[in-house]
Amino acid sequence: MRLGWILLVGMLCACSLSAQTSGAQSPVPDVFLVTIDTLRADHVHCYGNDGVSTPALDALARDGVRFSQAFTPSPVTNTSHTTILTGLLPSTHGVTDFAVPLSTSYPTWAELLHNRGYHTAAFIGAVILDSKTLAPGLDRGFDFYDNFPEHPKSNERWGRVERRGAEVAEHAENWLNTHRAGPRFVWVHLYDPHDPYEPPSPYAQTYKDRPYDGEIAYADSVLGSFVAYLKAHSWYRNALIIVVGDHGEGLGEHREETHGIFLYDSTLHVPLIVKLPAGAGAGKSVDAQVRTTDILPTALSLVGIELPAHLDGSSLKPYFDGGETADRVAIGETDYPLRFGWAPLKSVRRNQQKFIAAPRPEFYDLRADPGELKNIYASDNPDVATTRQVLADLHSTPNSTDSAAASLKNLPDPKDKIEEQNLLHAALLASDDNRPEAARQALEKVLALDPKSPTALRQLGELELQAGDYPKAATHLKAAHTVRPDDATVALELGQALEKTGDYPGARDALETALQASPGQLDARVLLGNVYLALKDFRAAEDQFEAALLLKADSTEAQAGLAKAKLGH
Ligand SMILES: [Zn+2]
């Protein structure tokens, strides 16, 4: 006991001493987190893929510790990044969809480092991580968070919804140039491998038939330049650098083209490389199963910050010296299918087996079947029972498993819906790209598969609204409203379409429903006021305009409407 204590104290002293003497700058290391979006582990050269050139990731693995079996709990960008920045599972931090604010109850990586004197900055490559719109709260603790412009100058994709990696890195380097005093925590998000796959030259040519790999090679080149920049400023050696994928990509496996719906390894297995300060652990490879929930506690323990009371992961430090070699249990969770009205999924990966909780449950023996192609689920299999219990223990609030089971039972299995999802995704990209005809075609194919798809009906309605075909818009939106009567956006859009066709009673009913679901919608209030004017119900019109003015006192439309209503009676 005594000897053990003396040894431990000795080791701690040696560590802090080496930290103080090895770095040219501060003994507290700079921390650089680089997340590469949509990066499948098996599409990286140092993860065994000879067809993709990733010299920067390979070099970082030679200088650091490479985890060959790292798993994200979430295949969705916001959710997965929130996990990386909090060390929490999606079901704990709650950011399970776009635009869901991160609760202030959970401290973020940036906050924890900022409280200890770090200068902090984040550089994002996609609007889906913009903290003003789709990722509220993710900026907590950052001195600077590089959001997208609120009013983009052009309709182009670049700069409006996505930034090339080189631009993201340039922003980060500009910030570092003006924040030279450490310690600094910088998060760089390279979105490039996310679809649509459009690598710039020369990667577009080199990877002509594999544009996804071309995007990876390009993102790797950006990482290479960024590392070269750090080296040129002597900021590399003493830094802690963590590079990780936020999730993988389906690429047609299990019929999933992109990511978000399923919990197979194609989208959950990610590369994870940890480059330690002063070259510690260089070239080590760890084959134990670990999780992206472990990244935050690792970083905190390496820079000597106390861990928050509750985390779903734990530090990977014991793997660096071989003190720990065992696999950790990896949980998977996706609520993304709920967006489309399909069952959410959960999974457990342990002992080289995977259980997926779905309306039609799945169980895979990963040793014999690494591609997860042969579902050997049987309710009386004791391994299934043990693995299922892991999920039950995870969040054992009263009735939670009952209600989860009930919701699973009633919703369609995403396995039966993946073709629809591929088409919906294609339509979304086409709309984003101002290609309404391609979007319309994809959505009509969805309706051929499921005439009641609320997402397809709403998006078709929106396309027709934009195109000015109001009767058609009204037809689609009416159908969407029947399937999803509580959806305030659909109700508002239906009201807009009906008002344009002159169906004022119909518009009135739709707008009343929209405002019941979401009373703070200024647009809906003003429009409903105008509909009441058209119906010559001046008192009701007056009420709506007054309510609108409570929402926005200087709304000229509401002021004009109120004047008309008062004249009317
Ligand atoms: Zn992503």
Residues whose N, C-alpha, C, O or C-beta is under 5 A from the ligand:
A	BS01	ZN	D37 T38 V76 T77 D246
